[in-house]
């Protein structure tokens, strides 16, 4: 009985220390990934904010796909399923929702910037006008 209790407690403690979701990139991680993969055909940086939000500044190389557009899901589905895709929005909420849609669509390597462009800006990372 003692071994069983030890095993259960061990499982509880190790599950609490599970690795963070690799789909959630800290701004600095995302910046490194973007710099390493920018320009590659197998990499897509997608800003899913509105055109008005995009016009206030965006990450260099980002392509705009408005989350609120009626054709958003179909536009997402035009991206290659085997490409590396990094999404971002204002705060991470919309991009988190979009990740779920991408999983349903069969994307293999999609992630987002946790905290969105707000977190990016808080780290003083570069923004294009």
Secondary structure as UniProt FT lines:
FT   HELIX           2..16
FT   TURN            22..23
FT   STRAND          24..25
FT   HELIX           27..37
FT   TURN            38..39
FT   TURN            41..42
FT   STRAND          43..47
FT   HELIX           51..55
FT   TURN            60..61
FT   STRAND          63..64
FT   TURN            67..68
FT   TURN            70..71
FT   HELIX           72..76
FT   TURN            77..78
FT   TURN            81..82
FT   STRAND          84..88
FT   HELIX           93..105
FT   STRAND          109..113
FT   TURN            114..115
FT   HELIX           116..122
FT   TURN            123..124
//
